[in-house]
Amino acid sequence: MSLNPFKSIGIGVAYSPNLKANLFEAARLSVFFGAKLFLIHVGEASEEKTNMLSIILKSFEEDKLDYEVVFKTGDPVDVILSTSEEKKIDLLILGAVRREQILKYYVGSIARKITRQAKCSILLLIKPSVERVPCQHIVVNGLKDPKTEQTITSAFYVAKQLNAEKVTIVEEIGQDQIAVKVDDDKSLRRTNIAKERIELRENSRVKEIISHIPKEYTKNKTIKLQPIFGKRGYSIGHYAQISRADLLIMNAPSKMTFLDRLFPHDIEHILTELPTDVLILQ
């Protein structure tokens, strides 16, 4: 049984110092997922550009990498979004930007616009590498949402293909679910009991989701359930950072509204400061 949600992968190609690392990351993922790779260049076609790409990707010939180069002029956001739709791309890879002089990464303006508008899944890479850096620990959201079962299932598929050893499912629980004011030992006990009940309920819900996933995707994996009380998006991002996760997998927001610009939702917290590589699943 195949759960592969990624039959085609796209990446924007700019002739920059990061070109080789970006192409190697995209090509490796295409091979792991058995996907066709689309290299999207915003600009005029030229033989020189095409040759440069084929030279860089020559080392993937033995893996039978299937790729196509798309040249298109216009606004970068429009070109990448329209090409993603035309080519029916399932996963779009974008690079993050490193803040000056500090080891923190964020999503630049072009990538942020694409992330907000894309109808496909998005992978945000913070440190693309020519040499493969093994993915050992994946953190995935387990919040109560109609999309979550598919997200967790896809996370186990990704873990299997990338040979990751550990999957942690983080259940973010809003503080508003515990409506007890703590002002003495008795109310503190009540709060702790309420928290334990919520944690048991959330763990039970997530275990039910895991039970539906084919065993071939969950076997030989260390699976951890981690309830966290706190702000959605911020809590899971912080957890991914302190647990040194290699990949954070999140649901895409249902839809962006004007209010999301004023009051950032969970994805916006992640985009402001990427804790690790982030996969946002549609």
N, C-alpha and C positions, 0 to 999 in steps of 0.2 A: 504493500500500500504506500503510495507516495503522497506526502502532504506538502510538496514543494509549492510555496506561494510565489516563487521567483523564477519565471521562465525566461525573462529578459531583463537585462540590467543596463542602465545608462549612466554615463559620466560626462560632465562638461570637460573639454580638453582645452587648456590654455597652455601656450608654449612658454612655461615658466620653470624656475629651478625645481619645482616639485613634480614636474611632468612624469618622470620615470617612476617615482614612488607611487603616485596616484594611479598610473596605468597598471603597475604590478599588483596593487591592492585590488583594483577592479577586475583584472584578468584572473587572479587567484579565486576571487569569489565566484566569478562566472564558471570556472572549472569545478569548484566545490558544489555549486548548485546546479550544474549542467545547464547553464543559461546562455543565451546569446548576448553578446556585449555590443552596445552601441556607443561609439565615441562621438560626442557632439561638439563640433568646433564652431564658435560664433565668428564667422569670417569667410573670406573667399577660399575656394578650393585651390590647391596647388600640388604639383607632383612632389615638390620638396617636403611639404608637410606630411603628405601621405607616406612617403618613403621613411621619414623620421619615425613615424608611428609603427610601421612594419618592422623596422630595425629593433626598436625597443621591445616589441612583442614577439620577436623571433624565438626567444627562449620558451615560449608557450606553444610552439608548433607541435611538440611531442604530445602535449595534453589535448591536441585537436581543438584549440580555442576557436570558437566561431564568433567573428566580430565584423562589424560594419562601421565605416566612417561616414558621418553626416556633416556636411558643410552647409552653413546657412547664415546669411547676414541679417542683422537687425539688432534689436534690443536683447541683451543676454537673457533676461528673465523670460521674455516672450518666446525666444528661440528655444530655450531648454524646455519650457512648459509645452509648447506646441509640438516639438519633436517627440517628447515623452508620450503625448496622446497619439500622434500619427503612428509611431512605432509600437504602440501598446506596451510601453515599458512598465514593468512591475516594481522595480526598485531603482531609485535614482541616488547616486552617490555624490555627496557634496563635501567640500573641505571646510574646516573651521579656521578661524583666525586666532593667532596667539597675541595676547596683549603684550605690549612693549615691556621688556625686562622682567616680566613675572610669568611663572608657569601656569597661566590660566588661559583657557580657550573660550571663544564665544562665536556665535554665528554672525557673519558679516551681513551687510544690508541686502546684497543680491541673493545670497543663500537663504536668508530669512524670508524674503518675498517668495522665493520658490517653495520653501517649506510650508508656508502658509497657504499657498494656492495649488500645490501639486495634488493630483488625484491618485497618485501612486505612493508606495511606501518610500521613505527617505532614510538613507544611512549617512550620518554626519561623522566624518573621520577627523580626529584631532591630530594624530601623528602618523600619516601614511609612511610606509617603509618598504624599501626594495626587498630587504630580507623579511621573511615572514615572522611576525611576533605571535606565538601561539595564543589562542583564545582559551583560557582555562575556566573563567568564572563569568557566568551571565546572570544579570539581575533583570527581572521582568516584573511589571506591575500586575498586581492581583486584585485591583480595586473592583468593587461591584459595579459592573457596566456590561451592556449587551455585547460589546466587542471583546471583552476580556478572555472568554474561553478560546476564541480564535487566536488571540495574541499569545496566550500561554502555550497553546498547541504549536504555533509557529516558532516560539522560542525553543521548544524541545527539538523541533526539526533543525533549526539553526545549530543548536548545541551538538546534535548528532553529526551534521555535515562538517562542522568546524572542530569536532573532536574535543569539545569542552567537557571538563570533568564535573563541574558543579553548576547547578541552577538554583538561584534563590528567588522565591516569589514573595514580593513585598506587598503586604496589604496595608495601604495607607488609610488610617481611620481618623476622621476629623474630631477635634476635641469637643465639638458640639454634641457628639453622641454620648458624652458623659455629663449629664446636667446636674452634677452634685457639687455644691460649693464646699471646699475643704477648709474648715476652720477649727476642727478638733480631731481627736483620735477616732471617734465614732464615724465622722463623715469621711475620714481618710480610708477607713476600712470599707465603707460603702463604695467609695470610688474605686478601690482596688478590686472589689468583688465585681463591680460593673465592668471594669476593664477586662478582667479574666473571662467573664461571660461573652463579651464582644469578641475577644481573641479566639475563644473556642468556636464561636459561631462562624467567624471568618475562616479559620483553619478548616472547619468542616466543609464550607462552601468550596474552598480551593482544592481540597482533597477529592471532592466529587468531580471537579473539572479534570484533575490529573487522571482519575480512574477511567475517563473516556479516551485518553490518548493511547494509541497502539504501544504495546510493551517494548517494541523494538526501539522506540524513541526515548523511553524512560529508563531502560535497563542500563546498569553500570554507571548511572549518574548519581551524584550526591545531591539530594533534593532537600532544600531548607525552606520552611515557611517562616516569614518574618513580619509579624504585625508591628506597625509603627503608628503612634499617635502624633499627629502633627499636620502641617500644611501640605496639601497635595502638590506634587511636583518638586517642591523644595525638599521634602523629607526623603523621597526616594533618590533624588539626586545626591543628597548628602550621604545617604547610606551607600550608594554605588561608589562614591569617592572614598569613604573610610574603609570599605571592605575591599578596596582595590579591584573592583570588577573590571573586566576587559571590555564588556559590552552591556549597555543598558537598553532594554527593549520596552517601548511604551505604546499605548493606543494612540492613534491620531485623534485630535479633538473632533467632535461631531461636526461642528461648523464654527467658523470665525465670525464674530459679530463686532460691531463698533465697541461694545462694552468690554470685549476681550482686550482691546487696546488700552482701555483705561484701568481695568482690573485684571491683570495677567492671570491666565489659567495655568494649569500644571505644566504644559509644554513650554509656555513662555518663560517660566522659571528656569527650565533646563537650557533653553536657547541662550539665556543671558550668561550662563557660566556652565559650560559642558564639563561634567565630572569625568567622562570617559567617552569612548565612541558610543553614539546613540542611534538606535534603529527605531524609527517611528512607523508603525504599521497601519496601513489603511485597511 
